[in-house]
Amino acid sequence: MVAKLFEGCPPRQGSLILDPGCGSGAFIQGIVRWSNQHEVAVPRVVGIESDPRHLPEARRGVAGLSSVAILNEDFLDPRKELFDYVIGNPPYVPITDLTIAERGRYRERYATARGRFDLYLLFYEQALRLLKPGGRLVFITPEKFLYVRTAEPLRRALARFSIEEIHLVDETTFGDLVTYPAITTIVNSRALTPTRVIFRDGDRREVRLPADGTSWIPAINGDSAPRSELTLADICRRVSCGVATGADAVFVTPTAQLPANLWRFAFPTIAGRQIRIGQALHSSHSILVPYGRSGDLLGEEQLGELGTYLRQPEQQSRLERRTCVTHKRWYAFHENPPLTDILRPKILCKDITSRPFFLADEAGEIVPRHSVYYIVPKDPSQLHQICDHLNSSDARAWLEAHCQRAANGFFRLQSHVLKHVPVPPSLANAHQETLFASAGADR
């Protein structure tokens, strides 16, 4: 990353470098090594770290270097000093780990503090503010900012800069912490040349990124076709991720082992790993659902035998350890299941797959779990037509161009991508004809 920072633009006398959230000083050490290797004086470096536990190690690493200063400050506080270079690994802190006061303060100060923001987005915004004209920035962050809706404000801000390179590095870069990292090199100047993208398999591509805040994934994956006016969302009542219980070990059991007294609470269920290319849809497990058919959580007095099962000390203890019980009943799912939609004829697909493919649940009996996406047509008679279209070569090519890549070249399907799959006019026309026929019958 230091080599990328100085590529074609080595530091000069008086250059000022910033490492926000410098931790124990790994990047500053890299700058020192680069300077020694190139036989130049270590430039002026400012490292900022809010956690005092990291300061002793960071300062030991630069002992005797008068050009390096390590400050115990909050980088996200208002700042004015500008820098020629910025390099770093911003902290990845989800909104759920911030206090209500912190969330409010950041929303007032940062355009990127929208929706369920992560702190690294704010670090990006602040660093860009402090970058001098012609200055260079190199950050390693999760690649999610390339496509998630929360990062739209950041992508719009980045459109005013020259994004020189996006390097998608190995998902094991941080050991057991799988973040799908991206190293991004940015210059504070007009974008006169395309962005160089380096993929995890070593392939390279030059692309023009959209400037309107929309996902960069289609451009990165080589798709330049205009978006169809008709999409899957137009002909479906729901496109969603499956049920998240927060405790599948409690609620999910092999159907063959399900006690008869719990049958009335059970539905066939399936996880992504149980959906396989070329194999028919088959559920070998059941999910115990403490909800009525309308999707309302049952009262404890209505649970009966299910309540007896869930109150077993080991089961109840596991349920009460979930984060969702801070604002839900102890036996509720992590998210309320929309059973009125789930228990309909629908199409299922796994969330991470080597090749996007889809299977129909004609009876509408299966409750998909969180590693499965489900698609509910507005018109059930179109179930197989829609499924066939999603499995067509055209739809597969579109998905492969628009989906995020996971490990080993696998595709990660997501509801916001599935909703935009183009559909042929014939499907939309058939749907409209059904609506008109239904309206005529009502009259």
N, C-alpha and C positions, 0 to 999 in steps of 0.2 A: 504493500500500500504506500509506503514511503517512496518507492521507486515511481509509482504512478503519480504521486503528488508532485514530484520534481521532474517528471518526464518532459523534456524539451523546454523546461523553464526552471533551471536550478536556482536556489536562493542566492540573493546578492547581499552585499553589505547593507545592513539596516533592515533586511527582510524580517517580518514578524509572523510567527507561526502560533496557531492556537490548537490546543487539544482539549476540547470540552468534555467533562466527565472522564478525566484522564486515569482514574483508578490508581493502580500501582505504577503507572508510567511506562507501559509497554511501548506505546507509539513514540514517546519521547526518547526511549532507549534506541528505538529504530532510527530516529533522526540522528542521534549521536553516532551510531554505527555507520550510517550513510556518509556522514561528514568525515569520519575517520578514513573510510574506504576511498573517498574522493579527495582526501588531503586538503580539506577546507575547514575553516573555523566553524564551530557549532553556531548556527544562527540563533537569534533571539527567539525563545520559546516560552509561551505561557500555558501552563497546565492548570485547569480548574477542576476541583473535586469537592463535592459537598459532603462526602462521608469521611470524617476525620480518621477512621480506621485505616484508610489506604495511604494517608499522608506520609507516615514514617518511611515506608518502603519506597514510595515515589521519590522522596527527597534524598534518601540514601543513594539511589541510582544516579543522581545528578550532582552528588556532592563535589564541590570544587569548581563547578561550571557556573560562572557568574552570569552567563547569558540566559540561563533557564530559571524560571520562577514557578513554583507550585503554590497555588492559592486555594485556601479552604473557603470556597464561596459556592453559591447556587448559580449555575450558568444561566438559568432561566429568569433571573432577576434582570431588570433593565440595565442595558450596557450601551456604551458609545464608542469605545475604541474599535478601530477597524484593523483587519489582518490581511496579510498577503496570502496566507495559506491556512487551511483548516483541515485537520485530520482527526479521525476518532471512531470510536465504537459507542454510539449513544446508548444510554440505558434503555432496556426494553421493559417498560412498566405499564401494564394495562390500567385502564381507568378504574377498575375494581380495586386496585391497590392504592388509590389516592383518596384522601379525605374529601369530604364535601366542600370544605373551605378551599382546598387546593384546586379542585375541579372548577369552582367558581372563579378563582383568581386567574387560572390559566385561560378560561373561556373569555375573560375580559381582555387579556393581553395578546392572545394568539389566534390568528385566523384558522390555524390547523387544529385547534382544540374544539372539534365538532364531533357530534355523535359519540361513539364509544372509542375515543381517541387513545393512542398510546404515546407515552412520553417521548419516544424517539422522533415522532413527527414534529413535536415542538422544538426539539434540539435542531432538527433540520431547518425549520423556519428561522430560529434565532441565529444559527450559523450563517445562513444566507444573508441575513441583515448585516452581519458584521464582516462580510467578505468584500474587500476592496475591488474596484473595477479592474478586470484582468486577473483577479485572484483565483486560486485553485482550491477546490474542496474535494476530499476523498473520505467517504463514510462507508462503514460496513454496517448494514442493518438487515432486518428481515425483508425478504423480497415482497412482502404483502403490500407495501406502499405502491407497487406497480399497478395494482388492480383493485384493491378494496375500496368500497364507496367512501369510507371514512377518510381516505387519503386524497379525495378529489381536490380539496383546497391546496394541498401540497403539490399535486401534479400541475395545477394551474399556475402556482408560483414558480415551479421549476421551468415552466415553458418560457419564462423570461430570461433563462440562462442557457448556456451551451452545455448540453449533457454529452460529454465527450465519450464516456464508456459506461456500460453496465456489465459487470462481470458476475455471473451467477456461479458462486463457488460451492464446493462440496457441502452437502447437508451435514456432514460430520465434523465441520470446521470447529465447532464448539463442543466436541465430544458427545456426551449423552444428551445435551441440550440441542434438539433438532429444530433449527429455526429457518432452514432454507435461505441462507444469507446471500446478499448481493452487495458487491463493492461498486459504488457509484462514483465516477469522477466528473466533476462539474467545474466549468469556468464561468466567471462572471463577465460574460460578453454575449453578443448576439449569436444565435445558433446559425452558423453559415454552412456547416457540414452535417451529414447524418450522424446519428449515434451508433457507435460500435457496440455490438452485443456479443459477449463471449458466453456460450452455453456450457453447462456442466459436462457435456460429452466432448468439449473442445471445439465444437463447430463455432463459426463466427458469421455475423451478418451485420450489414449496415442498414439502419432503419430511420424513418422519419416518424417521430412520436407526435401524437395529437396534442394540441395545445388547449383543449377545452375541458380538461380534467377527467375525461373518460379513461377507461382502462387502457393501459399501454400493451397489454398482453396480445391482442390481435396484431398490432403492428410488429411486435417483437417476434411473434410466431409466423410472420410473413403474410398475413391476411390483409388485403387492401380493398376487398369487395365492399360495396355500399351495403348498409344494413337493410334487410327486408322490412317492408312496412307491416307485414303480418308475422307474428311471432307465436311461439308456444303459449305465452301468457294470454294471448287473445282468445284462444280456444280452450283454455283450461281454467278450472275454478281454483286450483291450488297446485303450486310447485314448491315443495318444502322438504327440508331434512326430516328424517324420522324422529321417533320419540326418544328423548333423553331422560332416563329415570334417575341418573346419578348413582344408581346402585343396582346394576344388572344382576349382580351376584345374588341379590335378594329377590328381585321381581321376575327373573327369567330362569326357567328350569326345563330340562328335557321333558317333552310331552309324555313319554312313556313312564316317567317317574312322578307325574303330577297326581297328587291325592284326589280321589273322586270328590271330596267335599269342597275342593277349590275350583272345580271345573267351571262353575257359573261365573267366575271372575277372570277366566283365562281366554286368551285369543292366540291363534297361531302367530308366531313372530319370526323375523329373519334378520340377520346381520349381514353386513357387506361381505364378510369372508365366506358366507354360505351361498353367495350368488356367483355362479361360474359360467364362463362362456361355453356355449354349446350344450348346457344342461338345463333341463326343465326346472321351473320354480318349485322348490320343495321346502317346507318348513318342518323341522324336527323338534322345535322348541316352542314353548308357550310363554306368554308374558302375563303376569297377574296385574290387573288394572283396577286400582281403587277409585274408579270414576264411573259415572253413569254414561249411558249411550249419548247423552247430550254433551258430554265432556265436562260435566260438573263433578267436583271432588265429592265423594261420598262422606257423610258424617261418620264419626267413629261408631255410632250405634248401628249404622247400616252395614258395617264391614263383616259382621258375623264371623264365620270360620276364617276369612282372610285376616281379620283383625287379630284373631288368636294366633295365627301363623306369624304375622308381622310383629306381635308383641313378645315373641320369644326373645330373651335377653340379648343373644348374639345378633339377631336380625335388627331389633330396635336400636341397639347401640350403633350398628353400622349406619342405619338410616339417620340417626340424630347427629352423626359426624359430618354429614354433607353440608356444604356451604348454603344450599338453598333453604335450609330449615330456619335460617335467620328471619325469613319473611314468609314462610309457608308452613303448613301443618307437617308434622314429623314424618308422615307416611305419604306425602304428596310426591309426585314426580318432580324432577328438576325443572321441566317445562310442562304445562298442562297440554294433554294430547287433544287435538281437534278431531274427536272421534266421528263427528258428523261428516267430515271430509275423508278421514282415513278409511272408514268402513264403507267404501264405495269401490266399484271397479276402478282400477288404477294401474299405472305403469311404474315399475321399480327399476332402480339402477344402483350400483355400488358407488360409494363416494370416491374411491381411489382405484384405478383400474389401468391395466396395460392397454386396453382398447375400450372406448365407450360402447356399451351395449345395454339393451333394455328388454325387460320381460313383463308380460301382462299378468296381473292378478284379476282374473275375470270375476271371481266370486266376491271380491272386495273384503275378504275375511282376514287378511294378514295385516298385522300391525308392524310396520317397519321400524327398526331401531335406528339410532343416531348415525350409523355408518351407511345408511341407505337413504336415497332420495326417492320421493314418490310424486307422481304426476297424475292429477285427477281431471279427466276431461269434463268439460261442461256437458257434453253430449256423450253418454256412455256407449252409444252405438258406434262411436268413432274410435273406441279403444284400440282395436287392432290396426286400423288405418294409421293412427298416430304412432303406435309402437313400430309399425313397419317403416314409417317415414324416419323415425329416430334411428333406426338401424340401417338406413340407406347410406350409400357411399357419400352422398351430398351432405347429409346431416353429420356424418362422422367426420368428414373433412372440416366442416365448420367448427365442430366441437374441438377437434385437435388443434385448430388454429387459435381458439379463444380460451381454452382451459389453461389453468395454471399447471405447471409441471411439478410433480413430486419426485421422490427418489427413483433412481434407475429408469428415468424416462417415463414413469407412469403419469397418468393424467388425474388431476383432482377436479371432480365435478362439483359445482356449487349452484345453489338455486338461482342466484342472480345471473349466472351464465345460461343455465337451462332455459330460463324464462325468455331469453332473447334468441333462441334457436329459430331460424327462419322456417316458416311452414308454407307449403304450396297453396296457391289460391283455391284449389279444389277443396282442401280441408276447411278453409274458412267459409267458402260458399256453401258447402254441405251443412256447416254449423248454422249459418244464417237461415237456410231453408228449413232446418229443424225448428228454429225459433219462430219463424213465420207460421209454420204449420201448427205449432203449439198454440200460438196466439189466436189463430183462426178457430181452433177447436174450443178455446176458452170462450170465444164470443158466441 
